[in-house]
């Protein structure tokens, strides 16, 4: 018996070890390749910036060219240096560390001179691993300017991969030994007696005699008879415990996922919750020929996913990933999150033409600038509106296919889906429908610009409840309805009666989930991640200020950069002591205005850095990428100052994310008065982002603020964010939605 068990254990452990080894090797290889891809992106950015500088420098006499380019080609740490070659292959300028590797650069440079636009090469030398990127550039008047070469020491990529492989190998060995021990150990026991013992224990447990521990083995025949009785007893116990936890949760001031779950169960009265949004909370993309799940970068996703995980139900969203169809069933459904499913996701399929017209066109070139008073002219096209109507119908149809004719509570999200409430109510009046508008609502004069203003308003007024961040936005919405739609308004109850249907309008300031509930490093792991980020971006020994934004013209990024520059201009003592890090996520790059903004910001950051930087310090680190939650949290946690300079914003959750990340309580928030968060976070330094002098002075006030005052301000803001978190936001909306259907009709009858 022991020999057979040992053999079985060896076979199973061997198979597990082989499978895990292959998985580990592939994972480490992917991490290594990801490291090289990141290095290549950095090299490309450096080459691009140097190309621009070189093209300008070549207009000058050759003696001045070297003087101008010399500071830009020197390296630091992993960057060995840069080199510039003329169109004839002659070296014009190079960093100090590059001269030892001229032979390494020779091949890629010749390939570019021979006609290649860009060449990337990896070279191994005696004691280092090198990464070379060579790229051609144009000189004055469009003539060939030569070649820019960037040389990095890529040894650290291999070192990280080796360290990861070692860690994983040790883990695999432990798992194999554990599997071998468990499988062999299970075979050492005869199971007839333990099975009878387990059945007896279950019987005594059902009768309330649960002092004895259960047997170690699993039952077979006897379990079938007793499991039903045990399950019934456990259900009764769970019901009692659930009632007790609901009572305890409601007595607590802070909302949690458990409290939201209990609250939603009561408010929804057994009907399912359906959340409809353009952006999906989980996306599948193709990597290495296989579907790979990612979480899209979106403040709306950050807010809604924990709500759906707490309440269960169904999410309906656009399936935008190139592997989304492979990961879903024939109806576009799947369970999420994949490791521990909490709710269902129904994906809506759109053509590329529909996405272009509905999302990039009408939503983001029309409604977005219309609702944000940020000096960008909205563009409305008839073809875009046609796609907007089609896509809204498709979303509504997806919801109706899932709920059928049954009662359900449907929560529609944002300006992309303004027509969905009316479409749903027209097909199924029994549905409880709410819509939350995540961006500002403008005054009636501004909204009048929209050619389809009546259709938008009537679509939204199909909902039983319309929510905004601020009371001001509610007021603007009702003013707009009053002037543009034949409806009856009840200002006492903030309600609208349109064609016999009543809609309630209320403010619901959105908030965030606490960082401790998310999959981000905490404690020592967070400290190590912060140290790595400081290594990567040369942030040791300096105070860090941070900004986290999509690259959007409403966020006031050029004004923010100029305020940082003005601060260093007025207070040169802080040069070398403070670095501003801007995490910028590229956004809506299909739209030219957004591409132009990115170019403007890169040029502005280069100009400011060129003016103030020293050999080992830059005033601005502009990191353009889709940063994951781990990176965002680490930067917010390490920063002693956060700049939020929105020119117009519904709420701006970055301000609250920063407050939530500041466990040490030493951070200072500089916040635009035009962000909705300024109404709640009164202990921030509130500024007018258009006033560069005021913003620069706020930065000075923040860095010189006494530690005790920093703590007092941050503690008050943290308490407010913790009490008014995302669960409270969702719970309040769901409660209002459930009550609006019951009470509003009666209120309007007495109006």
C-alpha positions in Angstrom: 0.0 0.0 0.0 2.8 2.4 0.9 4.7 1.6 -2.2 1.7 2.1 -4.5 0.9 5.4 -2.7 4.5 6.5 -3.1 4.5 5.7 -6.8 1.3 7.5 -7.3 2.7 10.5 -5.4 5.8 10.5 -7.5 3.8 10.4 -10.8 1.4 13.1 -9.7 4.2 15.3 -8.3 6.3 14.8 -11.4 3.5 15.9 -13.7 2.7 18.9 -11.5 6.4 19.8 -11.4 6.7 19.5 -15.2 3.6 21.6 -15.8 4.7 24.3 -13.3 8.2 24.3 -14.6 7.0 25.0 -18.2 4.6 27.7 -16.9 7.4 29.3 -14.8 9.8 29.3 -17.7 7.3 30.9 -20.0 6.4 33.5 -17.4 10.0 34.4 -16.7 10.6 34.6 -20.5 7.6 36.9 -20.8 8.9 39.1 -18.0 12.3 39.3 -19.6 10.8 40.3 -22.9 8.5 42.8 -21.2 11.6 44.3 -19.6 13.3 44.7 -23.0 10.1 46.2 -24.5 10.0 48.8 -21.7 13.7 49.5 -22.3 13.0 49.9 -26.0 10.2 52.4 -25.4 12.4 54.5 -23.1 15.2 54.4 -25.8 12.7 55.5 -28.4 11.5 58.4 -26.4 15.1 59.5 -25.7 16.0 59.2 -29.4 12.9 61.2 -30.4 13.7 64.0 -28.1 17.4 64.1 -29.1 16.4 64.0 -32.8 14.3 67.2 -32.3 17.2 68.9 -30.4 19.8 67.8 -33.0 17.7 68.9 -36.0 17.5 72.4 -34.4 21.2 72.3 -33.5 22.4 71.5 -37.0 21.2 74.9 -38.1 24.1 76.4 -36.0 27.8 76.4 -36.7 29.5 73.1 -36.0 31.4 74.6 -33.0 28.1 75.5 -31.4 26.5 72.1 -32.2 28.8 70.3 -29.8 28.2 72.8 -27.1 24.4 72.6 -27.4 24.2 68.8 -27.7 26.8 67.8 -25.2 24.5 68.0 -22.1 21.8 65.8 -23.8 24.0 62.8 -24.7 25.4 62.0 -21.3 24.0 58.9 -19.6 23.1 58.0 -16.0 23.0 54.6 -14.3 21.4 52.2 -16.9 21.6 54.7 -19.7 25.2 54.6 -20.9 24.7 57.5 -23.2 23.6 58.7 -26.6 25.5 59.5 -29.8 24.8 61.5 -32.9 26.2 60.6 -36.4 26.1 62.7 -39.5 24.6 61.5 -42.8 28.1 60.4 -43.8 28.5 58.2 -40.7 30.8 60.6 -39.0 30.4 60.8 -35.2 29.2 64.4 -34.3 28.7 64.0 -30.6 28.6 61.3 -28.0 28.3 60.8 -24.2 31.3 60.0 -22.1 30.4 56.3 -21.6 29.7 55.6 -25.3 33.2 55.8 -26.6 34.1 52.3 -25.1 31.3 50.7 -27.2 31.8 52.3 -30.6 32.1 48.9 -32.2 28.7 47.9 -30.8 27.1 50.9 -32.3 28.8 50.6 -35.7 26.5 47.8 -37.1 23.1 49.4 -36.2 24.3 52.8 -37.4 25.4 51.4 -40.7 22.0 49.7 -41.2 20.2 53.0 -40.6 22.5 54.8 -43.0 21.8 52.1 -45.5 18.1 52.9 -45.4 16.5 51.4 -42.3 14.3 53.9 -40.4 15.1 52.3 -37.0 17.3 49.4 -35.8 17.1 47.7 -32.4 19.9 45.4 -31.3 21.0 43.5 -28.3 24.7 42.8 -27.8 26.6 40.8 -25.3 30.1 42.0 -24.4 32.6 40.7 -21.9 31.0 41.9 -18.7 27.7 43.5 -19.8 24.6 43.1 -21.8 23.9 46.1 -24.1 20.7 47.4 -25.8 21.1 49.6 -28.8 18.5 51.7 -30.6 19.5 53.6 -33.7 17.1 55.9 -35.5 17.4 58.3 -38.5 16.3 61.9 -38.2 15.8 64.8 -40.6 18.0 67.8 -40.6 17.2 71.3 -41.6 14.9 71.8 -44.6 13.9 68.1 -44.6 17.4 66.9 -45.6 18.8 63.7 -44.1 20.2 64.7 -40.7 22.0 61.5 -39.7 21.5 58.9 -37.0 20.7 59.1 -33.3 21.9 56.1 -31.2 20.8 55.3 -27.6 22.9 52.8 -25.6 21.6 51.2 -22.5 23.1 48.7 -20.1 20.4 45.9 -20.1 22.1 43.6 -17.7 19.5 44.4 -15.1 16.8 42.8 -17.3 18.6 39.5 -17.2 19.4 39.9 -13.5 15.7 40.4 -12.7 14.7 37.4 -14.8 17.4 35.2 -13.1 16.2 36.3 -9.7 12.6 35.6 -10.6 13.5 32.2 -12.0 15.3 31.3 -8.8 12.3 32.4 -6.7 9.9 30.5 -8.9 12.1 27.4 -9.0 12.2 27.3 -5.2 8.4 27.6 -5.1 7.9 24.8 -7.6 10.2 22.6 -5.6 8.1 23.3 -2.5 4.9 22.6 -4.4 6.2 19.3 -5.8 7.3 18.2 -2.3 3.9 19.2 -0.9 2.0 17.4 -3.6 4.2 14.3 -3.1 3.6 14.4 0.6 -0.2 14.9 0.3 -0.8 12.3 -2.4 1.4 9.7 -0.6 -0.2 10.5 2.8 -3.7 10.1 1.5 -2.9 6.6 0.3 -1.7 5.5 3.7 -5.1 5.6 5.2 -7.9 3.1 4.8 -11.1 5.1 4.3 -14.1 2.9 5.3 -13.9 3.8 9.0 -13.2 7.5 8.5 -16.2 7.7 6.1 -18.5 6.2 8.7 -16.9 8.5 11.3 -17.6 11.5 9.1 -21.2 10.6 8.6 -21.6 10.2 12.4 -20.0 13.5 13.0 -22.3 15.2 10.5 -25.3 13.6 12.2 -24.1 14.9 15.6 -23.4 18.4 14.1 -26.9 18.6 12.8 -28.2 17.7 16.3 -26.1 20.4 17.8 -23.3 18.1 19.3 -20.3 19.7 17.5 -17.6 19.5 20.1 -15.7 16.6 18.5 -13.5 17.4 15.4 -14.5 15.8 12.1 -12.5 12.8 10.7 -9.7 13.5 8.3 -11.1 11.6 5.3 -14.0 12.4 3.0 -17.3 10.3 3.0 -18.9 8.7 0.0 -22.0 6.7 0.4 -23.0 7.9 3.9 -22.4 11.5 2.9 -25.2 11.5 0.3 -27.8 10.9 3.0 -26.6 13.3 5.6 -25.4 16.2 3.4 -28.9 17.4 2.8 -29.7 17.6 6.5 -26.4 19.4 7.2 -26.9 21.9 4.4 -30.4 22.8 5.7 -29.0 23.4 9.2 -26.2 25.5 7.8 -28.6 27.6 5.7 -30.6 28.4 8.8 -27.4 29.3 10.6 -26.3 31.5 7.7 -29.7 33.3 7.7 -29.4 34.1 11.4 -25.8 35.2 11.0 -26.6 37.3 8.0 -29.4 39.2 9.9 -27.0 39.8 12.7 -24.2 41.1 10.5 -26.7 43.3 8.6 -27.8 44.9 11.9 -24.1 45.4 13.0 -23.1 46.8 9.6 -25.9 49.3 9.6 -24.9 50.5 13.1 -21.4 51.1 11.8 -20.7 54.6 10.4 -18.3 53.4 7.7 -19.8 51.6 4.7 -18.2 48.3 3.6 -18.9 45.8 0.8 -20.8 43.7 3.3 -23.0 46.6 4.3 -23.6 47.5 0.7 -24.5 43.9 -0.1 -27.0 43.8 2.9 -28.4 47.2 2.0 -28.8 46.3 -1.7 -30.6 43.1 -0.8 -33.2 45.0 1.2 -33.5 47.9 -1.3 -33.8 45.8 -4.4 -36.3 43.4 -2.9 -34.9 40.4 -4.7 -34.7 42.0 -8.1 -31.3 41.8 -9.9 -29.1 44.8 -10.3 -27.9 45.5 -13.9 -25.1 48.1 -14.4 -24.7 49.4 -18.0 -21.5 51.2 -19.0 -19.5 51.8 -22.1 -16.2 50.7 -20.6 -16.0 47.1 -19.4 -14.4 46.2 -16.1 -12.4 43.2 -17.5 -11.0 43.1 -21.0 -9.4 40.3 -22.9 -6.5 41.0 -25.3 -4.3 38.7 -27.4 -0.9 38.1 -26.1 1.4 35.3 -27.4 -1.6 34.1 -29.5 -3.8 33.6 -26.5 -6.5 35.7 -24.7 -5.1 37.6 -21.7 -7.3 39.4 -19.2 -6.5 43.0 -18.2 -8.3 45.6 -16.1 -8.7 48.8 -18.3 -7.5 52.1 -16.8 -10.7 54.0 -15.9 -12.0 55.9 -13.0 -15.5 54.6 -13.8 -14.3 51.0 -13.8 -12.5 51.6 -10.5 -15.8 52.8 -9.0 -18.2 50.2 -10.4 -16.3 46.9 -10.2 -16.3 46.8 -6.3 -20.0 47.8 -6.4 -20.8 44.9 -8.7 -18.6 42.5 -6.7 -20.5 43.5 -3.5 -24.0 43.4 -5.0 -23.7 40.7 -7.6 -26.0 40.9 -10.6 -25.0 41.8 -14.2 -22.7 44.2 -15.9 -23.4 45.2 -19.6 -20.6 46.9 -21.4 -18.9 47.2 -24.8 -16.6 44.3 -25.6 -13.6 46.3 -26.9 -10.8 43.8 -26.5 -9.5 41.9 -29.5 -9.9 38.6 -27.6 -13.2 39.4 -25.9 -15.2 37.1 -28.1 -13.0 34.1 -27.4 -13.3 34.6 -23.7 -17.1 34.9 -23.7 -19.9 32.4 -24.6 -22.1 32.6 -27.7 -24.2 35.3 -26.1 -21.2 37.4 -25.0 -21.5 36.4 -21.3 -18.8 35.4 -18.8 -18.3 35.4 -15.1 -15.9 37.9 -13.5 -13.5 38.3 -11.8 -12.1 35.2 -13.4 -10.3 33.9 -10.2 -13.3 34.3 -7.9 -16.5 35.1 -9.9 -18.9 37.5 -8.2 -21.1 38.7 -11.1 -21.9 38.2 -14.7 -20.6 40.4 -17.6 -22.6 40.7 -20.9 -20.5 42.2 -23.7 -22.1 44.2 -26.4 -20.4 44.0 -29.8 -19.8 47.1 -32.0 -18.3 47.5 -35.4 -15.2 49.7 -35.8 -17.4 52.2 -37.6 -20.0 52.3 -34.8 -17.3 52.8 -32.2 -15.7 55.6 -34.2 -19.0 57.5 -34.6 -20.6 56.7 -31.2 -17.6 56.9 -28.9 -14.9 59.0 -30.5 -17.3 61.1 -32.5 -20.6 62.1 -30.8 -19.6 61.2 -27.2 -16.1 62.6 -27.1 -15.9 65.3 -29.8 -19.5 66.4 -29.1 -20.9 65.9 -25.6 -17.5 65.8 -23.7 -16.4 69.4 -24.7 -20.0 70.6 -24.6 -20.2 69.6 -20.9 -16.7 70.7 -19.9 -16.3 74.5 -20.2 -12.6 74.2 -21.1 -12.4 76.2 -24.3 -12.7 73.4 -26.8 -15.4 73.7 -29.5 -17.8 70.7 -29.7 -18.2 69.0 -33.0 -21.6 67.5 -34.0 -22.0 65.4 -37.1 -25.2 63.8 -38.4 -23.4 60.5 -39.1 -22.0 60.4 -35.5 -25.5 60.9 -34.1 -26.9 58.1 -36.2 -24.2 55.7 -34.7 -25.0 57.0 -31.2 -28.6 56.2 -31.6 -27.8 52.7 -33.0 -25.4 51.8 -30.3 -27.7 53.0 -27.5 -30.4 50.8 -28.9 -27.9 47.9 -29.0 -27.1 48.4 -25.3 -30.8 48.6 -24.4 -31.5 45.4 -26.4 -28.6 43.7 -24.6 -30.2 44.5 -21.2 -33.7 43.5 -22.3 -32.4 40.1 -23.6 -30.9 39.4 -20.1 -33.8 40.5 -17.9 -36.6 39.7 -20.3 -40.0 40.9 -19.0 -39.0 40.5 -15.3 -38.5 43.3 -12.8 -35.0 44.5 -12.4 -33.1 47.6 -11.3 -30.9 49.0 -14.1 -28.2 51.6 -13.4 -27.0 53.3 -16.6 -23.6 55.1 -16.5 -22.6 58.3 -18.1 -23.0 60.4 -21.2 -22.3 57.6 -23.7 -25.7 56.0 -23.0 -28.1 59.0 -22.5 -30.8 57.4 -24.7 -30.8 54.0 -22.9 -33.2 54.9 -20.0 -36.1 55.9 -22.4 -35.4 52.9 -24.6 -35.6 50.5 -21.7 -38.8 52.0 -20.2 -40.5 52.0 -23.5 -40.1 48.2 -23.8 -40.5 47.2 -20.1 -42.2 49.9 -17.8 -41.7 47.5 -14.8 -37.9 48.2 -14.8 -36.5 50.6 -12.3 -34.0 52.7 -14.2 -31.4 55.2 -13.0 -28.7 57.0 -14.8 -25.6 58.6 -13.3 -23.9 61.4 -15.3 -20.2 61.3 -14.4 -19.2 64.6 -16.0 -20.5 68.2 -15.3 -23.8 69.4 -16.7 -23.5 72.8 -18.4 -25.9 75.7 -18.2 -28.8 75.8 -20.6 -27.1 78.3 -22.9 -24.2 76.0 -23.5 -26.3 72.9 -23.9 -28.5 74.6 -26.5 -25.5 74.1 -28.9 -26.4 70.4 -29.2 -28.6 69.9 -32.3 -30.2 66.8 -30.7 -30.7 68.4 -27.2 -34.4 67.4 -26.9 -33.6 63.8 -27.8 -30.8 63.6 -25.2 -33.0 65.1 -22.5 -36.0 62.9 -23.3 -33.7 59.8 -23.3 -32.4 60.7 -19.8 -35.9 61.6 -18.5 -36.9 58.0 -19.2 -35.1 57.1 -16.0 -36.8 57.1 -12.6 -33.6 58.7 -11.1 -31.0 61.0 -12.7 -27.8 61.5 -10.6 -25.0 64.0 -10.8 -22.0 64.7 -8.6 -23.0 68.2 -7.4 -26.2 70.0 -6.6 -25.1 72.7 -9.1 -25.2 70.2 -11.9 -28.7 69.1 -10.8 -29.8 72.8 -10.9 -28.3 73.2 -14.4 -30.0 70.1 -15.6 -33.5 71.2 -14.4 -32.9 74.7 -15.8 -32.1 73.0 -19.2 -35.2 70.8 -19.0 -37.3 73.8 -18.1 -36.2 75.7 -21.2 -36.0 73.0 -23.8 -38.6 70.3 -23.1 -42.4 70.6 -22.5 -42.4 69.1 -19.0 -43.7 69.9 -15.6 -41.1 70.7 -12.9 -41.4 70.3 -9.2 -38.6 72.3 -7.7 -39.6 71.4 -4.1 -38.9 67.7 -4.8 -36.4 68.2 -7.6 -38.5 66.1 -10.0 -39.7 66.3 -13.6 -43.0 65.0 -15.0 -42.7 64.3 -18.8 -45.7 62.7 -20.5 -46.9 61.1 -17.3 -43.5 59.7 -16.2 -41.8 61.1 -13.2 -38.0 61.5 -12.9 -36.2 62.4 -9.7 -32.9 64.5 -9.9 -30.4 64.1 -7.1 -26.7 64.8 -6.3 -24.6 61.7 -5.4 -20.9 62.7 -5.0 -18.9 59.7 -6.2 -15.9 58.3 -4.2 -13.3 55.6 -4.1 -12.6 52.2 -2.7 -10.0 52.1 0.1 -6.6 51.0 -1.2 -6.3 48.3 1.4 -9.2 46.4 -0.4 -7.4 46.3 -3.7 -4.7 44.1 -5.0 -1.8 46.5 -4.4 1.3 46.0 -2.3 1.1 47.1 1.4 3.6 47.4 4.2 7.1 46.2 3.4 6.1 45.1 -0.2 4.9 48.7 -0.9 8.2 50.0 0.5 10.2 47.8 -1.9 8.1 48.9 -4.8 8.6 52.6 -3.9 12.3 52.0 -3.7 12.3 50.4 -7.2 10.4 53.3 -8.7 12.8 55.7 -7.1 15.7 53.8 -8.6 14.0 53.7 -12.0 13.3 57.4 -12.1 16.2 58.9 -10.1 14.0 60.1 -7.2 16.2 59.2 -4.3 17.0 62.2 -2.0 14.2 64.4 -3.4 10.7 65.3 -2.3 8.2 63.9 -4.8 5.1 65.8 -6.1 2.8 63.9 -8.3 0.0 64.3 -10.8 -2.1 61.4 -12.2 -4.4 62.0 -15.1 -5.6 60.9 -18.5 -4.0 63.2 -21.1 -7.1 65.3 -21.6 -7.4 69.1 -22.3 -9.9 69.4 -19.3 -7.2 68.3 -16.8 -5.2 71.6 -17.0 -1.8 69.8 -17.6 -0.1 72.6 -19.5 -1.1 75.0 -16.7 0.2 72.6 -14.1 3.6 72.3 -15.8 3.9 76.1 -16.0 3.0 76.4 -12.3 5.8 73.9 -11.5 8.2 75.9 -13.7 7.2 79.2 -12.0 7.7 77.7 -8.6 11.3 76.7 -9.4 11.8 80.1 -11.0 10.7 82.0 -7.9 12.2 79.6 -5.4 15.5 78.3 -6.8 16.5 76.8 -3.4 14.1 73.9 -4.1 15.9 73.0 -7.3 17.4 69.5 -6.8 15.2 69.0 -3.7 11.7 68.5 -5.3 10.7 66.6 -8.5 7.3 66.6 -10.0 6.2 63.3 -11.5 3.3 63.4 -13.9 1.7 60.0 -14.7 -0.1 60.6 -18.0 -2.3 57.9 -19.6 -2.7 58.4 -23.4 -6.4 58.9 -24.1 -8.6 59.1 -27.2 -5.6 59.2 -29.5 -7.9 58.8 -32.5 -8.8 62.4 -32.0 -6.3 65.0 -33.3 -6.8 67.4 -30.4 -5.6 64.7 -27.9 -2.6 63.9 -30.1 -1.7 67.6 -30.3 -2.0 67.9 -26.5 0.5 65.1 -25.9 3.0 66.6 -28.2 2.5 70.0 -26.5 3.1 68.5 -23.1 6.2 66.6 -24.1 7.7 69.8 -25.6 6.7 71.8 -22.6 8.3 69.3 -20.2 11.5 69.2 -22.3 11.6 73.0 -22.3 11.2 73.3 -18.5 13.7 70.5 -17.8 16.2 72.1 -20.2 15.9 75.4 -18.3 16.2 74.1 -14.8 17.8 70.6 -14.8 21.2 69.8 -13.4 23.5 66.8 -14.0 21.6 64.4 -11.8 18.2 66.1 -11.4 15.2 67.1 -13.5 12.3 69.2 -12.3 9.6 67.2 -14.2 9.4 63.5 -14.9 6.6 63.0 -17.6 5.8 59.3 -17.6 3.4 58.6 -20.5 1.9 55.1 -20.3 -1.2 53.2 -19.1 0.0 52.8 -15.5 -1.5 50.0 -13.5 -3.1 50.4 -10.1 0.1 49.2 -8.3 2.2 51.9 -9.9 -0.4 54.7 -9.3 -0.8 53.7 -5.7 3.0 53.6 -5.1 3.5 57.1 -6.5 0.5 58.5 -4.5 1.8 56.8 -1.4 5.4 58.2 -1.8 4.4 61.7 -2.8 4.3 64.5 -0.2 2.3 66.7 -2.6 -0.4 66.0 -5.2 -1.4 68.5 -7.9 -5.0 68.4 -9.3 -5.5 71.3 -11.7 -8.7 70.4 -13.6 -10.1 73.2 -15.6 -13.5 71.7 -15.3 -14.3 68.3 -13.7 -17.3 66.4 -12.4 -15.5 65.1 -9.3 -11.9 64.0 -10.0 -11.3 60.8 -8.1 -7.5 61.3 -8.2 -7.8 63.8 -5.4 -9.6 61.2 -3.2 -7.2 58.4 -4.3 -4.3 60.5 -3.1 -6.0 61.1 0.3 -6.8 57.4 0.6 -3.2 56.4 -0.2 -1.7 58.8 2.4 -1.6 56.5 5.4 1.3 58.5 7.0 -0.8 61.6 6.8 2.1 63.9 5.6 0.8 64.6 2.1 -0.6 67.9 0.9 -3.3 68.2 -1.8 -3.3 71.2 -4.1 -6.8 71.1 -5.7 -8.5 73.0 -8.4 -11.6 74.9 -7.4 -13.3 73.7 -10.6 -13.1 70.0 -9.5 -16.1 68.6 -7.8 -13.9 67.2 -5.1 -13.1 70.7 -3.9 -16.6 70.8 -2.3 -15.7 67.9 0.0 -11.9 68.2 0.5 -11.9 71.6 2.1 -8.5 71.0 3.8 -6.8 70.9 0.5 -5.1 74.0 -0.8 -7.7 75.1 -3.3 -6.5 77.1 -6.3 -7.6 78.6 -9.6 -5.6 76.5 -12.1 -5.7 79.4 -14.6 -3.7 81.5 -12.1 -0.2 80.3 -12.5 1.2 82.6 -9.8 -1.4 81.3 -7.3 -0.6 77.7 -8.1 3.1 78.2 -7.8 2.6 79.9 -4.4 0.4 76.9 -3.3 3.2 74.6 -4.1 5.5 76.6 -2.0 3.0 76.7 0.8 2.6 72.9 0.6 6.3 72.1 0.8 6.9 74.5 3.6 3.8 73.5 5.6 4.5 72.3 9.2 4.2 68.5 9.7 1.6 68.9 12.4 -0.7 71.0 10.1 -0.1 68.5 7.3 -1.3 65.7 9.6 -4.3 67.6 10.8 -5.5 68.4 7.3 -4.9 65.0 5.9 -6.5 63.2 8.9 -9.7 65.2 8.4 -9.8 64.5 4.6 -9.0 60.8 5.1 -11.9 60.5 7.6 -14.2 62.1 5.1 -13.1 59.9 2.2 -13.4 56.7 4.4 -16.9 57.6 5.5 -18.1 58.8 2.1 -16.6 55.9 0.1 -17.7 54.2 -3.1 -20.0 51.8 -1.2 -21.9 54.6 0.4 -22.2 56.3 -3.0 -23.6 53.2 -4.6 -25.8 52.3 -1.6 -27.3 55.8 -1.5 -28.1 55.7 -5.3 -29.6 52.3 -5.1 -31.7 53.3 -2.1 -33.0 56.5 -3.9 -33.7 54.5 -7.0 -35.8 51.9 -5.1 -37.7 54.7 -3.3 -38.2 57.0 -6.3 -40.5 54.5 -8.1 -42.7 54.2 -4.9 -42.9 57.8 -3.9 -42.5 60.2 -6.8 -45.8 59.4 -8.6 -47.7 60.3 -5.4 -45.7 63.5 -4.8 -46.3 64.7 -8.4 -50.0 64.0 -8.1 -50.2 66.5 -5.3 -48.1 69.0 -7.1 
